[in-house]
């Protein structure tokens, strides 16, 4: 059985869109005709999603908020004893997002064919990653699918909360920077030439600051389009270069070496490592498989490679804490908590403590960093505007002295 998106005309001529289930495309068309609908377009959801997966333009997934809400609703229904297929249908009816509704119905069609929920989710790897699928699989195997889904929802929500806090902290400095660049550019392009024209007929020698401002204004007016094109081409070139894994690896190594950005990147990836491992181990996923999945969750390539190497050493009999300590990418506190968890047999709880600790440290670092950045940006912007004002006022002062 498959799930199909359709567009059809009713007997009154109105267009109707929706989702229909059937054993084949032909049967789905026949069901529409039985409902007095004339099929205009009908496409299997699974095939449509495969096209999206191959596309570089339309590959956007489901938002983290929608994913967390869907997971929590499904967990609640499963805990209440609702059959899985019925629970999926109910969640699909609850959502107002057409694509998410289609995906849930496509997964439901897999379940109705006798496949597990994990197998149904695995059909859409660009939406449900290895972490999600492996955790659901473990929940189904252990008979605690509702508990595992609750953990997944909490994990997804916690990642979203941390991401939102970082994004909110970035919004004000970015807006301030854009405004500063816009104001200075407008002054150099429109205001300065008008003011300079006043001094052209005076015949006086202009101060060095004013001459520098005029030169800057002339340069910006002459080459502003070229600068925009050059910056755009540079950004596109860097993006193209970073598609090469070796170049991206070197770039990530460079980022880790930066004073503040490096610490922030380490913190983000360490928090993700601890929280992902925690939920996988709590879901009874074997440690080696959990490490392989966790490595794919990390954005920074050197840290991802470090986790992969740690997995190999754990396979050979080493402890996780000692292997991570040798890599020197991870904070000593996190390594110590993991070591305590391995020694006490309570690795899951220690990893959760490590994730919470790292998240708090990140929040403190972000608050401090952007708390300092905002006044610095204001001072820089004020200093540039002050220099422009002085460059304009100095010739006026000199002209007044000459008149006196």
N, C-alpha and C positions, 0 to 999 in steps of 0.2 A: 504494500500500500504506500502511496505517496501523497504529498500535499502539494496543491497547485494554486497559484495566484491566477485570478481570472478577471476579465473585463467583459461585460455582456450587456445587451440591450433587452429591456423589458418589453412587454407587449405595448406599453404606452410610449415607447421610444426613449425612455430614460436610461442613462448608462448606470450600471451597477458594478461595483468592484468588491472583491472579497476573496476568501480562501475556501477551497473545497478539497475533500479527500477522496481518493479513488485508487483502484488497483492499477489503472493505466490511464493514459491521456484520453483514450477513446471513451473509457467509462466516465471520466470526469466531464467530458463534453456531453455525453448522454444524460448525465445527472442534471446539467444545466438546462438541456432541452426539456427534460421532464418537469422542470420548474418554470416552463414557458419563458426561458431566457435564450437569446441568440448569442452564442459565444463570439466575441470579437478577438480576444487575445487570451490564451491560456498557456502557462509556463510552469514547469515543475520548479519548486523553490530550491531544491538541492542543486539543480543544474544552474539556476540563476546565481546562486551563491558561489558556485565554482567559477563562473565568469567573473564575479566580483573579486574573487581571490587572485585570479590571474591579472586583473586590471591594476594598474598603478595609480589610476585616477579615482576610481570608485571603491577603494579598498577600505574605506572607513568602517570601523566596527561599531559595536553598541557602547553607549556611554557607561562609565563606571557606575553612576547613580542608578541607571536602569537595570544594569546587571545585578547590583546588590539587592534592589527591590524585588526583582524577579526571583532571585535565589531565596530570599527570606520568605516570600509568599509560598514558594514551592515547599520549603522546609515546614512551614506551618501546616499546609495541607497534608503532607506526608505524615507528619506527627499525629494528625487527627484521624489517621486511618484511611484517608481517601486513596483509592487506587491510583497508581502513578499516571496512567493515561488520562484519567479524569482530572487529576490535579493539574497536568500540563494544559488540558483544554480550558480549565478554569483560569489559570494564570494568563493564558492567551487572550481570553475574553476581558480580563481586568486591564490589560495594558492598552494605551491609546497610541502606541508607536507601531505603525504598520510593519516595519521591517522586523522588529522584535516579535510581533505576533506571528509573522510568517515563519521565523526561525523556530519558535516554540512548536508550532504546528508541524513543521518538518521533522523535528525531533520526536514529536508524538507519533508520527506515522512510522518511524523506525521502531518505537516501543511496541506499537500495535502489531508489527511484523514479528515480534518475539525477541528483538534485540534488547540489550540492557540500556539503561539511560546513558551510561558512559560511552557505549558504542555509538549511540545516537548523537551525542555531543561531539564525538571525535570526527564526525562527518563534516564538521565546520571548524577546522583548526584555526582559521583566521579570526574567529569569534571566541571560541572556548579553548584557551591555551592548555598546555600539557599539565600545568598545575591543577587547573579546574577539572580536567578529565580524570587525572590520576586520583585526585581526592574523592571524586564521586564514585569511581570504580572501587576504591577501598571501602567507602561507606556501604555500597551495595554488597560487597563480599562479606563485610562484618555484620550486616543487618542493622546498621545504625545510620541509614541514609539521612534521616532528619537531623541528627546531631551534626553530621559532616556538612550538610548544607547550611546550617546555622553558622558553623565556623567559617565557611566560605563567605557568607554574607558579611560577617564581622570583619574578616580579613579585607574584603573588597572595600568596605566602608572606611576602615582605618587608613588604607592607602589613599583613598579619595580625600579624606580629611587632611592628611599630611600634604598632599599635592595642592589642595586648595589654600592651605596656610602659606605655602611657599609662593603660590601665584598671587595671592592677595598682598603679600609683602613686596612683590615685584611691581605691582601695578603703579603705585605712586611714584617711585623713582623713574619708571619708564615714561609715564606721562610727563613728569617734570623735565626729563631729558629731551623729549620730543618738543615740548613747548619752548625750552631754552634754545634749541637749534632753530626752530621756526622763527622765534623773535629775532635772534641775531641775524639770520639770513635776510629777513624782511628789512631790518635796519640797514644792512649793507647794500641791499639791492635797490631799495626805494627811498629811504630817508637820507642816507649819507650823500648820494649824488645831488639831491636837491639843496642840501645845506652847503656842500662844497661849491656849488655854482655861485653862491653869494660872495665867496672869497676870490673868485677867479679874476675879477676886475679891480681888486684892491692893490695888486702889485706887491704885496708884502710876502716875505719869506715865511712859509708855514712851519710850525713846530714839527719836530721829528715824529711825534705821536700822531699828528694829523696826517702827515705824508704817509705814514704806515697804514693808517685807516683808509686813506684814499686808494692806496695800492691794493689793499685787501678787498675793497669794494669793487675796484676794476676787475680784479681776478675772479671774484665770485660771479659778477655779472657776465663776464666773457666765457667762463668755463663751467657754470653751474649745470647746464645740461650734460656736458661731457663728464662731470664728476658723478652725476646721478647714474649715467650709463656705465661708467667705470666701476662704481661700487656694486651695481647690480650684477655686472659680469664677474666681478671678483667673488661675490656671494655664490653665484651659480657654479663658478669654477671650483670653489672650496667644497661645495656640496657634491660635485661630481668626483672630486679627488677622494672624498671621505667614503664613497661607495666601495673603494678598494679596502679590503680588510686590513692589509698590512699598514696602509697609510692611516686608517682609522685607529689602529692599535697604537701607533706612534703618537698620534694626536691625543689619545686618552692618557698615555703615559705623561705627556706634557701637561695635561690638565691636572693630573694627580700631583705634579710637582709645584703647582701654583700655591702661594701661601694660604689664601682664604678659600678659593674655589676648590682646591684639592681637598681640603678638610670637609667641605660641604659635600663633595662627590663621594668621598669615603663614607661619610655618615649616612647618606641616602642609601647607598648600596649595602652597607652593613646592616642597616635597619631592615631592608628588604630581605637580606639573607636570613637574618634571625627570625623574622616573622613568617617567612615562607617555609623554612625548615620546621618551625614550631607547628604550623597547621598540618604539614605533611606527616610528621612523626606522630602527632596526636591522632591522625586518621589511619595509623598503622601502615603507612607506606614504608617499605624497607629503606634504611638509611642511604644505601648507595643509589637507589632510584631517586630518593628525595634530593640528594646532592646534585644528581644530573639534571633534575627539573629546576632546582634552585639556580644553578649556573646559568640557565637560559633566561631567568628572570632579571638578572643583573645587567645593567646598561653598559657599565664600564668594562671594556674588553680585558685589560690586565687582571682585574678582580674576578671576572668570569673565568679566565684561564686559571687563576689561583685556586678557585673552588673545584674546577675540573681536575687539577693536579692533586688537590686534597682528596678527592674521591678515589683516585688511583692509589694513593698511599693508604687510605682507609681500607681499600680492598686487600692490600698486602698485609694488613694487621696493625697499622698505626692508629693512634687515637685522633679524633677529629680536632681536638684542641691543639695538639702538638703540631699537626700539619698546617693549621691556619696560622699558628704563631710563627712558623718558619717562613711563611709567605710575606709577613710584615706589612700587609695591607690593612689589617683589622686591628681595632683598638685593643689594648691589653685587658681592659675591663671585660669586654665581650668574650675574649678568649678564656679569661678566668671563669666566667659564668658557665661557659660551655664545658670547661674542664670539671667544674663542680657538678654539673648535670650528668656528665658521663660517670663520675665517681659515685654519685648517689643513685644512679639509675633513674633520674628524673630530668632527663635532657629536655623534654618538651616544656616543662615549667620554667627551667633556666633560660631556654631560648626566648620564651615569652617575656621574661624579666629583662633579657638583653635587648629585645626589640623596644620595649617601653622605655628603658633607660636611654637607648640611642635616639629615640624619637624626641624625648624631652631635651636632650643635648642639642639636637638639630633645631628645635624650636627656639631655644635660647640663643644659638648661634645666628639664626636667621633674624631674630628680633634685634640683636646687637648690631649685626652687620648693616641692616637697612635703617636702623635707628641712627647710625653714624653717617650712612650714605646720603640721607635726605638733607641734613644741614650742609654737608660738603657740596652737594649739587646746587643748593641755594646760594652758597657763598661764591661758587665758581660763576654761576649765572650773573649774580650781582656784580662781581668783579669785571666781567666782560662788558656789561652794560655801562659800568662806571668808566671804563677806559674809552668807550665810544663817546660818552657824554663829555669827558675831559678833552678828547681829541676835537670835538666840535666847539667847546667853550674856550679853549686856550687861544685860538686866533681872535675870538671876539674880545677877550681881555686885552690882548696885545694891541688890537685896533683901537680900543678905548684909550689906552695909554698914549698911543700916537696922536690921537685927536687932542688929548689934554696937553 
